[in-house]
Amino acid sequence: MSNITENLDEVEKKIQAACDRAKRPRESVTLIAVSKTKPVSDIREAMSHGATVFGENKVQELRDKTSQITEDVHWHMIGHLQNNKVKYLPGMVDMIHSVDNLKLAQEIEKQAAKHDIVMDILCEVNMAGEDTKFGLAPSECISFIESIKDFEHLRIRGLMTIAPYTEDPESNRQYFRGLKELLNKANEMKLTKEPMDTLSMGMTGDYEVAIEEGATLVRVGTGIFGERNYAI
Ligand SMILES: *Cc1c(COP(=O)(O)O)cnc(C)c1O
């Protein structure tokens, strides 16, 4: 077996075990295979082993890959997004995870309206307050949702966070728990037409803890495709 196939088996086992510990059904968690920087051949290999949802963080790379892979797989935009690239996304991705400012939300609204679709989005929250990361401060999250909740071509499905890089996944549990509390609070306030149902949290180093804390989408790159080489 190749590495990608073995890795997918391993990740699947860990997801199942985390679901068991949390007494959650396996179907409540979707694995997003984060294929950024990796070649189409790697994506095809993951597809042949059952992966159906892929995450990318650059619009140009998404365009390249989706033009080559025309099978019925799902793509999510998980990376920081510039307004002038939004126009490519309607029809290409199922969800945009990285919405953290009004101008961007307005642009997504505009482009989605042009395509006559409703775009699923997540609000990105910088739970640990790291300077190096994008995202709303937790204290801004509720008012941000209020400011975009009436946009007709956006469906705010939930929240996303990128936790700090750490060797100790337990140290990120507080951030995952905090994100879920924010989601619950916004739902109690009935900010959105439908209750938000999506928590995108957990990466290779910490997705098991994230699932224990309620993640519905986990974004796993290195754990499936191996280390990324940015030099090439
Ligand atoms: C790269 C990336 C991931 C995957 O990271 P790994 O640690 O390789 O699993 C997840 N989420 C986002 C937003 C990313 O940019």
The ligand as an SDF file (V2000), in Angstrom:
LIG
                    3D

 15 15  0  0  0  0  0  0  0  0999 V2000
   -2.6870   23.6920    5.6010 C   0  0  0  0  0  0  0  0  0  0  0  0
   -3.9610   23.8370    6.3460 C   0  0  0  0  0  0  0  0  0  0  0  0
   -4.5130   22.7500    7.0480 C   0  0  0  0  0  0  0  0  0  0  0  0
   -3.8660   21.3800    7.1450 C   0  0  0  0  0  0  0  0  0  0  0  0
   -2.7490   21.4110    7.9730 O   0  0  0  0  0  0  0  0  0  0  0  0
   -2.0060   20.0620    8.4350 P   0  0  0  0  0  0  0  0  0  0  0  0
   -1.3420   20.4460    9.7050 O   0  0  0  0  0  0  0  0  0  0  0  0
   -1.0750   19.7050    7.3500 O   0  0  0  0  0  0  0  0  0  0  0  0
   -3.0610   19.0420    8.6510 O   0  0  0  0  0  0  0  0  0  0  0  0
   -5.7130   22.9570    7.6910 C   0  0  0  0  0  0  0  0  0  0  0  0
   -6.3410   24.1420    7.6630 N   0  0  0  0  0  0  0  0  0  0  0  0
   -5.8520   25.2050    7.0010 C   0  0  0  0  0  0  0  0  0  0  0  0
   -6.5940   26.4800    7.0000 C   0  0  0  0  0  0  0  0  0  0  0  0
   -4.6420   25.0820    6.3270 C   0  0  0  0  0  0  0  0  0  0  0  0
   -4.1620   26.1490    5.6590 O   0  0  0  0  0  0  0  0  0  0  0  0
  1  2  1  0
  2  3  1  0
  2 14  2  0
  3  4  1  0
  3 10  2  0
  4  5  1  0
  5  6  1  0
  6  7  2  0
  6  8  1  0
  6  9  1  0
 10 11  1  0
 11 12  2  0
 12 13  1  0
 12 14  1  0
 14 15  1  0
M  END
$$$$
